[in-house]
Amino acid sequence: MGAAQRNHKQLLPPTNLHGNFRLANNTLQVETTLANPYDDILAQVDVNADLITKKTKVKLHHRTIVFTKKK
């Protein structure tokens, strides 16, 4: 990222990160989605952290990205 900024070149396409955070009963839940400007989902991640036991589970959802000549 630093090299891209120094050279004024964008190596990665623009992306958006959307998420929800919930904190209840000493548990933190995070659900995030990484998408491009056309709302094509590139990645989905769920994180569940028990703040008492300090154990965290991370789930990366499987996504298939299809490329065509137009897209």
PQR file of N, CA, C, O and H, with PARSE charges and radii, in Angstrom:
ATOM      1  N   MET A   1       0.832  -1.188   0.000 -0.4000 1.5000
ATOM      2  CA  MET A   1       0.000   0.000   0.000 -0.0000 2.0000
ATOM      3  C   MET A   1       0.873   1.247   0.000  0.5500 1.7000
ATOM      4  O   MET A   1       0.595   2.213  -0.710 -0.5500 1.4000
ATOM      5  N   GLY A   2       1.932   1.215   0.803 -0.4000 1.5000
ATOM      6  CA  GLY A   2       2.810   2.375   0.871 -0.0000 2.0000
ATOM      7  C   GLY A   2       3.470   2.664  -0.471  0.5500 1.7000
ATOM      8  O   GLY A   2       3.585   3.822  -0.871 -0.5500 1.4000
ATOM      9  H   GLY A   2       2.159   0.429   1.379  0.4000 1.0000
ATOM     10  N   ALA A   3       3.908   1.608  -1.175 -0.4000 1.5000
ATOM     11  CA  ALA A   3       4.538   1.786  -2.483 -0.0000 2.0000
ATOM     12  C   ALA A   3       3.545   2.359  -3.479  0.5500 1.7000
ATOM     13  O   ALA A   3       3.903   3.204  -4.299 -0.5500 1.4000
ATOM     14  H   ALA A   3       3.814   0.667  -0.851  0.4000 1.0000
ATOM     15  N   ALA A   4       2.306   1.907  -3.414 -0.4000 1.5000
ATOM     16  CA  ALA A   4       1.281   2.421  -4.329 -0.0000 2.0000
ATOM     17  C   ALA A   4       1.025   3.896  -4.073  0.5500 1.7000
ATOM     18  O   ALA A   4       0.825   4.659  -5.019 -0.5500 1.4000
ATOM     19  H   ALA A   4       2.015   1.221  -2.747  0.4000 1.0000
ATOM     20  N   GLN A   5       1.027   4.308  -2.822 -0.4000 1.5000
ATOM     21  CA  GLN A   5       0.799   5.711  -2.504 -0.0000 2.0000
ATOM     22  C   GLN A   5       1.984   6.562  -2.934  0.5500 1.7000
ATOM     23  O   GLN A   5       1.803   7.673  -3.432 -0.5500 1.4000
ATOM     24  H   GLN A   5       1.189   3.689  -2.054  0.4000 1.0000
ATOM     25  N   ARG A   6       3.184   6.054  -2.746 -0.4000 1.5000
ATOM     26  CA  ARG A   6       4.382   6.816  -3.135 -0.0000 2.0000
ATOM     27  C   ARG A   6       4.449   7.017  -4.642  0.5500 1.7000
ATOM     28  O   ARG A   6       4.876   8.071  -5.114 -0.5500 1.4000
ATOM     29  H   ARG A   6       3.332   5.152  -2.341  0.4000 1.0000
ATOM     30  N   ASN A   7       4.028   6.006  -5.396 -0.4000 1.5000
ATOM     31  CA  ASN A   7       4.099   6.078  -6.854 -0.0000 2.0000
ATOM     32  C   ASN A   7       2.826   6.618  -7.482  0.5500 1.7000
ATOM     33  O   ASN A   7       2.720   6.700  -8.706 -0.5500 1.4000
ATOM     34  H   ASN A   7       3.681   5.150  -5.013  0.4000 1.0000
ATOM     35  N   HIS A   8       1.863   6.986  -6.653 -0.4000 1.5000
ATOM     36  CA  HIS A   8       0.581   7.514  -7.128 -0.0000 2.0000
ATOM     37  C   HIS A   8      -0.116   6.538  -8.074  0.5500 1.7000
ATOM     38  O   HIS A   8      -0.802   6.948  -9.011 -0.5500 1.4000
ATOM     39  H   HIS A   8       1.949   6.920  -5.658  0.4000 1.0000
ATOM     40  N   LYS A   9       0.065   5.255  -7.819 -0.4000 1.5000
ATOM     41  CA  LYS A   9      -0.599   4.217  -8.598 -0.0000 2.0000
ATOM     42  C   LYS A   9      -1.490   3.415  -7.662  0.5500 1.7000
ATOM     43  O   LYS A   9      -1.101   3.099  -6.537 -0.5500 1.4000
ATOM     44  H   LYS A   9       0.622   4.922  -7.058  0.4000 1.0000
ATOM     45  N   GLN A  10      -2.658   3.098  -8.123 -0.4000 1.5000
ATOM     46  CA  GLN A  10      -3.558   2.287  -7.323 -0.0000 2.0000
ATOM     47  C   GLN A  10      -3.430   0.841  -7.766  0.5500 1.7000
ATOM     48  O   GLN A  10      -3.876   0.482  -8.856 -0.5500 1.4000
ATOM     49  H   GLN A  10      -2.974   3.355  -9.036  0.4000 1.0000
ATOM     50  N   LEU A  11      -2.819   0.003  -6.925 -0.4000 1.5000
ATOM     51  CA  LEU A  11      -2.607  -1.391  -7.272 -0.0000 2.0000
ATOM     52  C   LEU A  11      -3.847  -2.244  -7.024  0.5500 1.7000
ATOM     53  O   LEU A  11      -4.080  -3.223  -7.734 -0.5500 1.4000
ATOM     54  H   LEU A  11      -2.456   0.295  -6.040  0.4000 1.0000
ATOM     55  N   LEU A  12      -4.634  -1.881  -6.031 -0.4000 1.5000
ATOM     56  CA  LEU A  12      -5.833  -2.637  -5.699 -0.0000 2.0000
ATOM     57  C   LEU A  12      -7.065  -1.834  -6.089  0.5500 1.7000
ATOM     58  O   LEU A  12      -7.057  -0.607  -5.989 -0.5500 1.4000
ATOM     59  H   LEU A  12      -4.444  -1.086  -5.455  0.4000 1.0000
ATOM     60  N   PRO A  13      -8.125  -2.508  -6.532 -0.5600 1.5000
ATOM     61  CA  PRO A  13      -9.346  -1.781  -6.881  0.2800 2.0000
ATOM     62  C   PRO A  13     -10.007  -1.232  -5.612  0.5500 1.7000
ATOM     63  O   PRO A  13      -9.740  -1.718  -4.513 -0.5500 1.4000
ATOM     64  N   PRO A  14     -10.864  -0.227  -5.762 -0.5600 1.5000
ATOM     65  CA  PRO A  14     -11.557   0.318  -4.585  0.2800 2.0000
ATOM     66  C   PRO A  14     -12.486  -0.735  -3.976  0.5500 1.7000
ATOM     67  O   PRO A  14     -13.100  -1.525  -4.692 -0.5500 1.4000
ATOM     68  N   THR A  15     -12.580  -0.732  -2.660 -0.4000 1.5000
ATOM     69  CA  THR A  15     -13.450  -1.666  -1.957 -0.0000 2.0000
ATOM     70  C   THR A  15     -14.185  -0.935  -0.839  0.5500 1.7000
ATOM     71  O   THR A  15     -13.771   0.138  -0.401 -0.5500 1.4000
ATOM     72  H   THR A  15     -12.081  -0.090  -2.077  0.4000 1.0000
ATOM     73  N   ASN A  16     -15.278  -1.532  -0.390 -0.4000 1.5000
ATOM     74  CA  ASN A  16     -16.060  -1.008   0.722 -0.0000 2.0000
ATOM     75  C   ASN A  16     -16.138  -2.081   1.796  0.5500 1.7000
ATOM     76  O   ASN A  16     -16.288  -3.264   1.491 -0.5500 1.4000
ATOM     77  H   ASN A  16     -15.615  -2.404  -0.747  0.4000 1.0000
ATOM     78  N   LEU A  17     -16.037  -1.667   3.046 -0.4000 1.5000
ATOM     79  CA  LEU A  17     -16.148  -2.589   4.174 -0.0000 2.0000
ATOM     80  C   LEU A  17     -17.373  -2.188   4.990  0.5500 1.7000
ATOM     81  O   LEU A  17     -17.450  -1.074   5.508 -0.5500 1.4000
ATOM     82  H   LEU A  17     -15.915  -0.706   3.293  0.4000 1.0000
ATOM     83  N   HIS A  18     -18.327  -3.109   5.097 -0.4000 1.5000
ATOM     84  CA  HIS A  18     -19.546  -2.881   5.869 -0.0000 2.0000
ATOM     85  C   HIS A  18     -19.537  -3.865   7.032  0.5500 1.7000
ATOM     86  O   HIS A  18     -19.085  -5.001   6.885 -0.5500 1.4000
ATOM     87  H   HIS A  18     -18.264  -4.014   4.676  0.4000 1.0000
ATOM     88  N   GLY A  19     -20.034  -3.434   8.179 -0.4000 1.5000
ATOM     89  CA  GLY A  19     -20.057  -4.360   9.302 -0.0000 2.0000
ATOM     90  C   GLY A  19     -21.045  -3.990  10.375  0.5500 1.7000
ATOM     91  O   GLY A  19     -21.556  -2.872  10.434 -0.5500 1.4000
ATOM     92  H   GLY A  19     -20.401  -2.512   8.298  0.4000 1.0000
ATOM     93  N   ASN A  20     -21.299  -4.970  11.229 -0.4000 1.5000
ATOM     94  CA  ASN A  20     -22.142  -4.804  12.406 -0.0000 2.0000
ATOM     95  C   ASN A  20     -21.384  -5.296  13.621  0.5500 1.7000
ATOM     96  O   ASN A  20     -20.726  -6.336  13.577 -0.5500 1.4000
ATOM     97  H   ASN A  20     -20.883  -5.878  11.181  0.4000 1.0000
ATOM     98  N   PHE A  21     -21.479  -4.546  14.702 -0.4000 1.5000
ATOM     99  CA  PHE A  21     -20.848  -4.910  15.961 -0.0000 2.0000
ATOM    100  C   PHE A  21     -21.941  -5.067  17.013  0.5500 1.7000
ATOM    101  O   PHE A  21     -22.850  -4.240  17.096 -0.5500 1.4000
ATOM    102  H   PHE A  21     -22.013  -3.701  14.738  0.4000 1.0000
ATOM    103  N   ARG A  22     -21.854  -6.133  17.822 -0.4000 1.5000
ATOM    104  CA  ARG A  22     -22.786  -6.334  18.928 -0.0000 2.0000
ATOM    105  C   ARG A  22     -21.990  -6.706  20.175  0.5500 1.7000
ATOM    106  O   ARG A  22     -21.093  -7.548  20.126 -0.5500 1.4000
ATOM    107  H   ARG A  22     -21.116  -6.804  17.754  0.4000 1.0000
ATOM    108  N   LEU A  23     -22.323  -6.080  21.265 -0.4000 1.5000
ATOM    109  CA  LEU A  23     -21.685  -6.390  22.536 -0.0000 2.0000
ATOM    110  C   LEU A  23     -22.784  -6.694  23.536  0.5500 1.7000
ATOM    111  O   LEU A  23     -23.573  -5.815  23.882 -0.5500 1.4000
ATOM    112  H   LEU A  23     -23.052  -5.396  21.305  0.4000 1.0000
ATOM    113  N   ALA A  24     -22.842  -7.936  24.004 -0.4000 1.5000
ATOM    114  CA  ALA A  24     -23.855  -8.348  24.973 -0.0000 2.0000
ATOM    115  C   ALA A  24     -23.333  -9.545  25.757  0.5500 1.7000
ATOM    116  O   ALA A  24     -22.686 -10.429  25.196 -0.5500 1.4000
ATOM    117  H   ALA A  24     -22.201  -8.651  23.723  0.4000 1.0000
ATOM    118  N   ASN A  25     -23.613  -9.569  27.043 -0.4000 1.5000
ATOM    119  CA  ASN A  25     -23.243 -10.702  27.900 -0.0000 2.0000
ATOM    120  C   ASN A  25     -21.773 -11.071  27.767  0.5500 1.7000
ATOM    121  O   ASN A  25     -21.429 -12.247  27.656 -0.5500 1.4000
ATOM    122  H   ASN A  25     -24.138  -8.850  27.499  0.4000 1.0000
ATOM    123  N   ASN A  26     -20.908 -10.062  27.780 -0.4000 1.5000
ATOM    124  CA  ASN A  26     -19.457 -10.266  27.711 -0.0000 2.0000
ATOM    125  C   ASN A  26     -19.010 -10.960  26.427  0.5500 1.7000
ATOM    126  O   ASN A  26     -17.968 -11.615  26.399 -0.5500 1.4000
ATOM    127  H   ASN A  26     -21.188  -9.106  27.871  0.4000 1.0000
ATOM    128  N   THR A  27     -19.800 -10.815  25.369 -0.4000 1.5000
ATOM    129  CA  THR A  27     -19.460 -11.390  24.069 -0.0000 2.0000
ATOM    130  C   THR A  27     -19.504 -10.294  23.009  0.5500 1.7000
ATOM    131  O   THR A  27     -20.456  -9.516  22.940 -0.5500 1.4000
ATOM    132  H   THR A  27     -20.646 -10.284  25.392  0.4000 1.0000
ATOM    133  N   LEU A  28     -18.477 -10.246  22.201 -0.4000 1.5000
ATOM    134  CA  LEU A  28     -18.422  -9.301  21.084 -0.0000 2.0000
ATOM    135  C   LEU A  28     -18.616 -10.090  19.802  0.5500 1.7000
ATOM    136  O   LEU A  28     -17.898 -11.055  19.542 -0.5500 1.4000
ATOM    137  H   LEU A  28     -17.704 -10.878  22.258  0.4000 1.0000
ATOM    138  N   GLN A  29     -19.593  -9.674  19.000 -0.4000 1.5000
ATOM    139  CA  GLN A  29     -19.849 -10.305  17.706 -0.0000 2.0000
ATOM    140  C   GLN A  29     -19.656  -9.256  16.617  0.5500 1.7000
ATOM    141  O   GLN A  29     -20.188  -8.149  16.700 -0.5500 1.4000
ATOM    142  H   GLN A  29     -20.176  -8.890  19.211  0.4000 1.0000
ATOM    143  N   VAL A  30     -18.892  -9.622  15.601 -0.4000 1.5000
ATOM    144  CA  VAL A  30     -18.622  -8.724  14.480 -0.0000 2.0000
ATOM    145  C   VAL A  30     -18.939  -9.483  13.196  0.5500 1.7000
ATOM    146  O   VAL A  30     -18.462 -10.600  12.992 -0.5500 1.4000
ATOM    147  H   VAL A  30     -18.461 -10.521  15.534  0.4000 1.0000
ATOM    148  N   GLU A  31     -19.742  -8.872  12.337 -0.4000 1.5000
ATOM    149  CA  GLU A  31     -20.039  -9.425  11.020 -0.0000 2.0000
ATOM    150  C   GLU A  31     -19.632  -8.383   9.987  0.5500 1.7000
ATOM    151  O   GLU A  31     -20.120  -7.254  10.025 -0.5500 1.4000
ATOM    152  H   GLU A  31     -20.129  -7.965  12.503  0.4000 1.0000
ATOM    153  N   THR A  32     -18.752  -8.742   9.074 -0.4000 1.5000
ATOM    154  CA  THR A  32     -18.258  -7.786   8.088 -0.0000 2.0000
ATOM    155  C   THR A  32     -18.383  -8.347   6.677  0.5500 1.7000
ATOM    156  O   THR A  32     -18.347  -9.557   6.458 -0.5500 1.4000
ATOM    157  H   THR A  32     -18.355  -9.659   9.042  0.4000 1.0000
ATOM    158  N   THR A  33     -18.530  -7.426   5.731 -0.4000 1.5000
ATOM    159  CA  THR A  33     -18.582  -7.770   4.314 -0.0000 2.0000
ATOM    160  C   THR A  33     -17.669  -6.822   3.556  0.5500 1.7000
ATOM    161  O   THR A  33     -17.753  -5.604   3.711 -0.5500 1.4000
ATOM    162  H   THR A  33     -18.559  -6.443   5.910  0.4000 1.0000
ATOM    163  N   LEU A  34     -16.802  -7.387   2.741 -0.4000 1.5000
ATOM    164  CA  LEU A  34     -15.925  -6.608   1.867 -0.0000 2.0000
ATOM    165  C   LEU A  34     -16.484  -6.712   0.462  0.5500 1.7000
ATOM    166  O   LEU A  34     -16.641  -7.812  -0.069 -0.5500 1.4000
ATOM    167  H   LEU A  34     -16.733  -8.377   2.615  0.4000 1.0000
ATOM    168  N   ALA A  35     -16.790  -5.559  -0.149 -0.4000 1.5000
ATOM    169  CA  ALA A  35     -17.406  -5.544  -1.479 -0.0000 2.0000
ATOM    170  C   ALA A  35     -16.735  -4.506  -2.360  0.5500 1.7000
ATOM    171  O   ALA A  35     -16.064  -3.595  -1.875 -0.5500 1.4000
ATOM    172  H   ALA A  35     -16.662  -4.666   0.282  0.4000 1.0000
ATOM    173  N   ASN A  36     -16.928  -4.659  -3.658 -0.4000 1.5000
ATOM    174  CA  ASN A  36     -16.424  -3.647  -4.591 -0.0000 2.0000
ATOM    175  C   ASN A  36     -17.509  -2.579  -4.781  0.5500 1.7000
ATOM    176  O   ASN A  36     -18.603  -2.723  -4.235 -0.5500 1.4000
ATOM    177  H   ASN A  36     -17.473  -5.398  -4.052  0.4000 1.0000
ATOM    178  N   PRO A  37     -17.234  -1.524  -5.533 -0.5600 1.5000
ATOM    179  CA  PRO A  37     -18.240  -0.460  -5.709  0.2800 2.0000
ATOM    180  C   PRO A  37     -19.528  -0.914  -6.383  0.5500 1.7000
ATOM    181  O   PRO A  37     -20.530  -0.202  -6.333 -0.5500 1.4000
ATOM    182  N   TYR A  38     -19.520  -2.087  -7.014 -0.4000 1.5000
ATOM    183  CA  TYR A  38     -20.713  -2.608  -7.680 -0.0000 2.0000
ATOM    184  C   TYR A  38     -21.488  -3.553  -6.771  0.5500 1.7000
ATOM    185  O   TYR A  38     -22.405  -4.238  -7.225 -0.5500 1.4000
ATOM    186  H   TYR A  38     -18.705  -2.666  -7.056  0.4000 1.0000
ATOM    187  N   ASP A  39     -21.131  -3.596  -5.499 -0.4000 1.5000
ATOM    188  CA  ASP A  39     -21.754  -4.446  -4.476 -0.0000 2.0000
ATOM    189  C   ASP A  39     -21.559  -5.930  -4.716  0.5500 1.7000
ATOM    190  O   ASP A  39     -22.348  -6.743  -4.235 -0.5500 1.4000
ATOM    191  H   ASP A  39     -20.386  -3.040  -5.130  0.4000 1.0000
ATOM    192  N   ASP A  40     -20.517  -6.297  -5.453 -0.4000 1.5000
ATOM    193  CA  ASP A  40     -20.141  -7.704  -5.556 -0.0000 2.0000
ATOM    194  C   ASP A  40     -19.380  -8.060  -4.286  0.5500 1.7000
ATOM    195  O   ASP A  40     -18.385  -7.415  -3.956 -0.5500 1.4000
ATOM    196  H   ASP A  40     -19.875  -5.637  -5.844  0.4000 1.0000
ATOM    197  N   ILE A  41     -19.840  -9.077  -3.578 -0.4000 1.5000
ATOM    198  CA  ILE A  41     -19.217  -9.451  -2.309 -0.0000 2.0000
ATOM    199  C   ILE A  41     -17.916 -10.190  -2.584  0.5500 1.7000
ATOM    200  O   ILE A  41     -17.899 -11.198  -3.289 -0.5500 1.4000
ATOM    201  H   ILE A  41     -20.648  -9.601  -3.847  0.4000 1.0000
ATOM    202  N   LEU A  42     -16.834  -9.681  -2.024 -0.4000 1.5000
ATOM    203  CA  LEU A  42     -15.520 -10.295  -2.189 -0.0000 2.0000
ATOM    204  C   LEU A  42     -15.167 -11.197  -1.014  0.5500 1.7000
ATOM    205  O   LEU A  42     -14.498 -12.215  -1.189 -0.5500 1.4000
ATOM    206  H   LEU A  42     -16.848  -8.862  -1.451  0.4000 1.0000
ATOM    207  N   ALA A  43     -15.617 -10.824   0.189 -0.4000 1.5000
ATOM    208  CA  ALA A  43     -15.328 -11.624   1.382 -0.0000 2.0000
ATOM    209  C   ALA A  43     -16.350 -11.309   2.462  0.5500 1.7000
ATOM    210  O   ALA A  43     -16.842 -10.186   2.568 -0.5500 1.4000
ATOM    211  H   ALA A  43     -16.160  -9.997   0.331  0.4000 1.0000
ATOM    212  N   GLN A  44     -16.659 -12.326   3.261 -0.4000 1.5000
ATOM    213  CA  GLN A  44     -17.500 -12.160   4.436 -0.0000 2.0000
ATOM    214  C   GLN A  44     -16.790 -12.821   5.609  0.5500 1.7000
ATOM    215  O   GLN A  44     -16.290 -13.941   5.500 -0.5500 1.4000
ATOM    216  H   GLN A  44     -16.260 -13.239   3.175  0.4000 1.0000
ATOM    217  N   VAL A  45     -16.754 -12.108   6.738 -0.4000 1.5000
ATOM    218  CA  VAL A  45     -16.067 -12.609   7.922 -0.0000 2.0000
ATOM    219  C   VAL A  45     -16.956 -12.386   9.146  0.5500 1.7000
ATOM    220  O   VAL A  45     -17.532 -11.312   9.321 -0.5500 1.4000
ATOM    221  H   VAL A  45     -17.161 -11.198   6.826  0.4000 1.0000
ATOM    222  N   ASP A  46     -17.060 -13.410   9.986 -0.4000 1.5000
ATOM    223  CA  ASP A  46     -17.738 -13.309  11.274 -0.0000 2.0000
ATOM    224  C   ASP A  46     -16.713 -13.548  12.369  0.5500 1.7000
ATOM    225  O   ASP A  46     -15.899 -14.466  12.275 -0.5500 1.4000
ATOM    226  H   ASP A  46     -16.592 -14.283   9.844  0.4000 1.0000
ATOM    227  N   VAL A  47     -16.753 -12.724  13.407 -0.4000 1.5000
ATOM    228  CA  VAL A  47     -15.856 -12.870  14.543 -0.0000 2.0000
ATOM    229  C   VAL A  47     -16.706 -12.902  15.808  0.5500 1.7000
ATOM    230  O   VAL A  47     -17.547 -12.029  16.019 -0.5500 1.4000
ATOM    231  H   VAL A  47     -17.415 -11.979  13.483  0.4000 1.0000
ATOM    232  N   ASN A  48     -16.485 -13.910  16.646 -0.4000 1.5000
ATOM    233  CA  ASN A  48     -17.151 -14.014  17.941 -0.0000 2.0000
ATOM    234  C   ASN A  48     -16.071 -14.118  19.014  0.5500 1.7000
ATOM    235  O   ASN A  48     -15.261 -15.044  19.014 -0.5500 1.4000
ATOM    236  H   ASN A  48     -15.802 -14.619  16.474  0.4000 1.0000
ATOM    237  N   ALA A  49     -16.077 -13.149  19.929 -0.4000 1.5000
ATOM    238  CA  ALA A  49     -15.061 -13.114  20.977 -0.0000 2.0000
ATOM    239  C   ALA A  49     -15.732 -13.156  22.346  0.5500 1.7000
ATOM    240  O   ALA A  49     -16.603 -12.341  22.650 -0.5500 1.4000
ATOM    241  H   ALA A  49     -16.735 -12.397  19.929  0.4000 1.0000
ATOM    242  N   ASP A  50     -15.316 -14.108  23.156 -0.4000 1.5000
ATOM    243  CA  ASP A  50     -15.759 -14.180  24.545 -0.0000 2.0000
ATOM    244  C   ASP A  50     -14.773 -13.350  25.357  0.5500 1.7000
ATOM    245  O   ASP A  50     -13.599 -13.705  25.465 -0.5500 1.4000
ATOM    246  H   ASP A  50     -14.609 -14.770  22.908  0.4000 1.0000
ATOM    247  N   LEU A  51     -15.239 -12.262  25.921 -0.4000 1.5000
ATOM    248  CA  LEU A  51     -14.349 -11.332  26.613 -0.0000 2.0000
ATOM    249  C   LEU A  51     -13.915 -11.836  27.986  0.5500 1.7000
ATOM    250  O   LEU A  51     -12.946 -11.330  28.552 -0.5500 1.4000
ATOM    251  H   LEU A  51     -16.193 -11.973  25.833  0.4000 1.0000
ATOM    252  N   ILE A  52     -14.617 -12.819  28.523 -0.4000 1.5000
ATOM    253  CA  ILE A  52     -14.238 -13.402  29.815 -0.0000 2.0000
ATOM    254  C   ILE A  52     -13.117 -14.426  29.623  0.5500 1.7000
ATOM    255  O   ILE A  52     -12.073 -14.342  30.271 -0.5500 1.4000
ATOM    256  H   ILE A  52     -15.405 -13.230  28.064  0.4000 1.0000
ATOM    257  N   THR A  53     -13.340 -15.385  28.734 -0.4000 1.5000
ATOM    258  CA  THR A  53     -12.340 -16.442  28.516 -0.0000 2.0000
ATOM    259  C   THR A  53     -11.249 -16.016  27.547  0.5500 1.7000
ATOM    260  O   THR A  53     -10.221 -16.683  27.425 -0.5500 1.4000
ATOM    261  H   THR A  53     -14.188 -15.453  28.207  0.4000 1.0000
ATOM    262  N   LYS A  54     -11.478 -14.899  26.856 -0.4000 1.5000
ATOM    263  CA  LYS A  54     -10.529 -14.372  25.864 -0.0000 2.0000
ATOM    264  C   LYS A  54     -10.297 -15.356  24.719  0.5500 1.7000
ATOM    265  O   LYS A  54      -9.193 -15.453  24.183 -0.5500 1.4000
ATOM    266  H   LYS A  54     -12.313 -14.358  26.955  0.4000 1.0000
ATOM    267  N   LYS A  55     -11.348 -16.078  24.354 -0.4000 1.5000
ATOM    268  CA  LYS A  55     -11.287 -16.982  23.204 -0.0000 2.0000
ATOM    269  C   LYS A  55     -12.071 -16.359  22.067  0.5500 1.7000
ATOM    270  O   LYS A  55     -13.143 -15.791  22.275 -0.5500 1.4000
ATOM    271  H   LYS A  55     -12.245 -15.998  24.789  0.4000 1.0000
ATOM    272  N   THR A  56     -11.531 -16.468  20.869 -0.4000 1.5000
ATOM    273  CA  THR A  56     -12.134 -15.856  19.690 -0.0000 2.0000
ATOM    274  C   THR A  56     -12.275 -16.888  18.584  0.5500 1.7000
ATOM    275  O   THR A  56     -11.374 -17.691  18.340 -0.5500 1.4000
ATOM    276  H   THR A  56     -10.660 -16.929  20.700  0.4000 1.0000
ATOM    277  N   LYS A  57     -13.422 -16.851  17.922 -0.4000 1.5000
ATOM    278  CA  LYS A  57     -13.660 -17.703  16.755 -0.0000 2.0000
ATOM    279  C   LYS A  57     -13.846 -16.795  15.546  0.5500 1.7000
ATOM    280  O   LYS A  57     -14.587 -15.814  15.603 -0.5500 1.4000
ATOM    281  H   LYS A  57     -14.153 -16.199  18.121  0.4000 1.0000
ATOM    282  N   VAL A  58     -13.172 -17.129  14.463 -0.4000 1.5000
ATOM    283  CA  VAL A  58     -13.266 -16.370  13.225 -0.0000 2.0000
ATOM    284  C   VAL A  58     -13.765 -17.309  12.129  0.5500 1.7000
ATOM    285  O   VAL A  58     -13.230 -18.401  11.938 -0.5500 1.4000
ATOM    286  H   VAL A  58     -12.570 -17.926  14.417  0.4000 1.0000
ATOM    287  N   LYS A  59     -14.804 -16.861  11.410 -0.4000 1.5000
ATOM    288  CA  LYS A  59     -15.342 -17.660  10.312 -0.0000 2.0000
ATOM    289  C   LYS A  59     -15.230 -16.850   9.025  0.5500 1.7000
ATOM    290  O   LYS A  59     -15.778 -15.753   8.922 -0.5500 1.4000
ATOM    291  H   LYS A  59     -15.238 -15.974  11.566  0.4000 1.0000
ATOM    292  N   LEU A  60     -14.525 -17.394   8.061 -0.4000 1.5000
ATOM    293  CA  LEU A  60     -14.398 -16.786   6.743 -0.0000 2.0000
ATOM    294  C   LEU A  60     -15.329 -17.549   5.814  0.5500 1.7000
ATOM    295  O   LEU A  60     -15.149 -18.746   5.589 -0.5500 1.4000
ATOM    296  H   LEU A  60     -14.079 -18.285   8.146  0.4000 1.0000
ATOM    297  N   HIS A  61     -16.325 -16.855   5.276 -0.4000 1.5000
ATOM    298  CA  HIS A  61     -17.295 -17.490   4.398 -0.0000 2.0000
ATOM    299  C   HIS A  61     -16.685 -17.710   3.016  0.5500 1.7000
ATOM    300  O   HIS A  61     -15.992 -16.844   2.483 -0.5500 1.4000
ATOM    301  H   HIS A  61     -16.472 -15.883   5.459  0.4000 1.0000
ATOM    302  N   HIS A  62     -16.952 -18.871   2.455 -0.4000 1.5000
ATOM    303  CA  HIS A  62     -16.449 -19.209   1.121 -0.0000 2.0000
ATOM    304  C   HIS A  62     -17.198 -18.389   0.071  0.5500 1.7000
ATOM    305  O   HIS A  62     -18.429 -18.368   0.056 -0.5500 1.4000
ATOM    306  H   HIS A  62     -17.515 -19.575   2.888  0.4000 1.0000
ATOM    307  N   ARG A  63     -16.465 -17.728  -0.793 -0.4000 1.5000
ATOM    308  CA  ARG A  63     -17.048 -16.942  -1.880 -0.0000 2.0000
ATOM    309  C   ARG A  63     -16.363 -17.342  -3.176  0.5500 1.7000
ATOM    310  O   ARG A  63     -15.144 -17.507  -3.216 -0.5500 1.4000
ATOM    311  H   ARG A  63     -15.465 -17.745  -0.781  0.4000 1.0000
ATOM    312  N   THR A  64     -17.140 -17.496  -4.225 -0.4000 1.5000
ATOM    313  CA  THR A  64     -16.600 -17.752  -5.555 -0.0000 2.0000
ATOM    314  C   THR A  64     -16.760 -16.475  -6.365  0.5500 1.7000
ATOM    315  O   THR A  64     -17.861 -15.937  -6.478 -0.5500 1.4000
ATOM    316  H   THR A  64     -18.131 -17.362  -4.192  0.4000 1.0000
ATOM    317  N   ILE A  65     -15.675 -16.001  -6.920 -0.4000 1.5000
ATOM    318  CA  ILE A  65     -15.697 -14.785  -7.726 -0.0000 2.0000
ATOM    319  C   ILE A  65     -15.549 -15.192  -9.188  0.5500 1.7000
ATOM    320  O   ILE A  65     -14.586 -15.866  -9.555 -0.5500 1.4000
ATOM    321  H   ILE A  65     -14.780 -16.438  -6.829  0.4000 1.0000
ATOM    322  N   VAL A  66     -16.494 -14.787 -10.012 -0.4000 1.5000
ATOM    323  CA  VAL A  66     -16.499 -15.153 -11.425 -0.0000 2.0000
ATOM    324  C   VAL A  66     -16.060 -13.947 -12.248  0.5500 1.7000
ATOM    325  O   VAL A  66     -16.552 -12.834 -12.056 -0.5500 1.4000
ATOM    326  H   VAL A  66     -17.276 -14.240  -9.714  0.4000 1.0000
ATOM    327  N   PHE A  67     -15.143 -14.182 -13.150 -0.4000 1.5000
ATOM    328  CA  PHE A  67     -14.662 -13.141 -14.049 -0.0000 2.0000
ATOM    329  C   PHE A  67     -15.159 -13.433 -15.467  0.5500 1.7000
ATOM    330  O   PHE A  67     -15.115 -14.575 -15.926 -0.5500 1.4000
ATOM    331  H   PHE A  67     -14.744 -15.085 -13.305  0.4000 1.0000
ATOM    332  N   THR A  68     -15.624 -12.402 -16.146 -0.4000 1.5000
ATOM    333  CA  THR A  68     -16.034 -12.548 -17.537 -0.0000 2.0000
ATOM    334  C   THR A  68     -15.276 -11.522 -18.359  0.5500 1.7000
ATOM    335  O   THR A  68     -14.532 -10.711 -17.808 -0.5500 1.4000
ATOM    336  H   THR A  68     -15.660 -11.475 -15.773  0.4000 1.0000
ATOM    337  N   LYS A  69     -15.457 -11.551 -19.666 -0.4000 1.5000
ATOM    338  CA  LYS A  69     -14.775 -10.574 -20.522 -0.0000 2.0000
ATOM    339  C   LYS A  69     -15.253  -9.153 -20.255  0.5500 1.7000
ATOM    340  O   LYS A  69     -14.484  -8.201 -20.386 -0.5500 1.4000
ATOM    341  H   LYS A  69     -16.062 -12.210 -20.114  0.4000 1.0000
ATOM    342  N   LYS A  70     -16.520  -9.008 -19.880 -0.4000 1.5000
ATOM    343  CA  LYS A  70     -17.079  -7.678 -19.603 -0.0000 2.0000
ATOM    344  C   LYS A  70     -16.873  -7.231 -18.165  0.5500 1.7000
ATOM    345  O   LYS A  70     -16.885  -6.036 -17.873 -0.5500 1.4000
ATOM    346  H   LYS A  70     -17.145  -9.781 -19.773  0.4000 1.0000
ATOM    347  N   LYS A  71     -16.684  -8.186 -17.272 -0.4000 1.5000
ATOM    348  CA  LYS A  71     -16.615  -7.855 -15.850 -0.0000 2.0000
ATOM    349  C   LYS A  71     -15.455  -8.588 -15.205  0.5500 1.7000
ATOM    350  O   LYS A  71     -15.224  -8.443 -14.005 -0.5500 1.4000
ATOM    351  H   LYS A  71     -16.674  -9.157 -17.510  0.4000 1.0000
TER
END
